[in-house]
Amino acid sequence: MVPRLARGMRLTEDRTRGRLVIQAPERLFVPDETAVHVLQLIDGARTLDQVIDELAQRFAAPRGEIATDVQEMLADLMERRVVVA
């Protein structure tokens, strides 16, 4: 699976909030810090396994825990049509 932001979704800096947000037509999502790390890696080129490997290495965390968290987050974002695969 190669996740990416859905059409019309954009990860961008919101200077008012001082953080990254996902802009969409008539919607705005404010992801938490953990979600931002994942969203920055979801580029339509990396596979889900590559994203998980990168995060596990970056945070020196067990891959299994990272995989569970990332898969749950992506499932939620896919349900909201923010991310597609």
C-alpha positions as a printed Julia matrix, in Angstrom:
85×3 Matrix{Float64}:
   0.0    0.0    0.0
   1.28   3.45  -0.95
  -0.67   6.05   1.04
  -0.97   9.68  -0.03
  -3.11  12.67   0.75
  -6.41  12.59  -1.11
  -7.08  14.95  -3.98
  -7.67  18.46  -2.72
  -5.88  17.84   0.6
  -2.74  19.78   1.37
  -0.35  19.66   4.31
   0.66  23.25   4.88
   1.9   25.6    7.56
  -0.77  27.66   9.27
   1.06  30.73  10.54
  -1.9   31.78  12.69
  -1.78  28.5   14.6
   1.98  28.13  14.31
   1.73  24.53  13.14
   1.11  22.27  10.17
  -2.49  21.65   9.17
  -4.3   19.77   6.45
  -6.26  22.13   4.25
  -9.17  20.81   2.26
 -12.05  22.41   0.43
 -14.24  23.91   3.17
 -12.43  21.87   5.88
  -9.35  22.18   8.02
  -7.76  19.37  10.02
  -5.3   20.12  12.81
  -3.23  16.95  13.29
  -1.35  16.3   16.51
   2.45  16.18  16.53
   2.56  12.41  16.01
   0.24  12.6   13.0
   2.36  15.35  11.48
   5.41  13.06  11.48
   3.41  10.42   9.62
   1.77  12.86   7.2
   5.13  14.34   6.22
   6.23  10.87   5.04
   3.05  10.05   3.12
   4.07  11.29  -0.29
   2.56   8.78  -2.69
   6.02   7.27  -3.31
   6.79   5.54  -0.01
   5.01   2.35   0.89
   3.33   1.97   4.25
   6.17  -0.36   5.31
   8.75   2.29   4.37
   6.89   4.92   6.39
   6.75   2.61   9.41
  10.44   1.69   9.07
  11.44   5.36   8.86
   9.43   6.28  11.96
  10.73   3.28  13.95
  14.29   4.27  13.11
  13.74   8.0   13.68
  12.23   7.49  17.13
  14.14   4.32  18.1
  10.82   2.65  18.87
   9.65  -0.94  18.39
   8.45  -1.39  14.83
   5.35  -3.31  15.96
   4.13  -0.45  18.13
   4.78   2.09  15.4
   2.98  -0.1   12.84
  -0.12  -0.43  15.02
  -0.3    3.31  15.7
   0.29   4.31  12.07
  -2.24   1.8   10.71
  -4.92   2.98  13.16
  -4.26   6.62  12.32
  -4.33   5.98   8.57
  -7.54   3.97   8.85
  -9.16   6.96  10.58
  -7.85   9.4    7.97
  -8.99   7.13   5.14
 -12.46   6.96   6.64
 -12.5   10.76   6.68
 -11.23  10.76   3.06
  -8.1   12.69   3.96
  -5.74   9.88   2.89
  -6.09   7.37   0.05
  -4.0    4.38  -1.01
